[in-house]
């Protein structure tokens, strides 16, 4: 079994087609088929079922591909650090809950390269998709939070998917709202003060568990909850309806605009911002640099 065969298998699984994979790999279709046949014979396992419309990954193949992807990723990291040191194209992908500071850190990373030097991707999305993206190698890292309420459930899900959570910093809870909001002049806000205004929450789709909520204290008996799919809509609801959301207090004026503010909530609850990655996998050079930038956003105590 060779790293080349593993890369072939991963490419076929990703494209769902022998022909498409052969084109992407710049090899002939017969050579690709032969390499996979040899791999399956060596493993005594059928990885793919071929049919006239493409391929299907077998149950055994799915399990094999989890290990194959990890080996391919490790091979890429070795080449990045020790073989292709002058490689022109830098690749990095990160997924995150809806955090403007994590997006801004991504922007700072991209600014460090000339146009055309990199192939970067950022996914600001639902919690379960952040986890899925890291699990399936769509993203190297995922930025999420844990707290006393969701930690046990989130860590269990991460462990089941061979992922780990690395903490970056602890944050108190703040109320994020428009500067025109009636509560915006207060130095600190009590929970009961919020109940007369709409609580804004990011929609989590069919995985709408309290444990996946991006907002802390999600189980409180709010009078009105309005869900949104993206950060721009959330900000519009804050100004149009005097809505608010609960957050870490780390805000980015350049991305959100100067008309929003974060005011401490009167609570002892904290949230831990961190990132998830695949267990045992070292970060790429770009991954390390992104985390270094991200650490700069810690809120001073």
Secondary structure, DSSP 8 states (H G I E B T S, - for coil): --HHHHHHHHHHHHHT-HHHHHHHHTS-HHHHHHHHHHHHHHHT---EEEETTEEEE-HHHHHHHHHHHHHHHHHHHHIIIII-TT-S-EEEEEEESS-HHHHHHHHHHHHTS-TTSEEEEEEE--HHHHHHHHHTTS-SEEEEEE-TTTHHHHHHHHHHTTEEEEEEEEEE-EEEEETTSTTTT-SSB-HHHHTTS-EEEE--GGG--GGG-SSSSTTS--S-EEEESSHHHHHHHHHHH--EEEE-S---HHHH-TTEEEEEBS---EEEEEEEEETT----HHHHHHHHHHHTT----
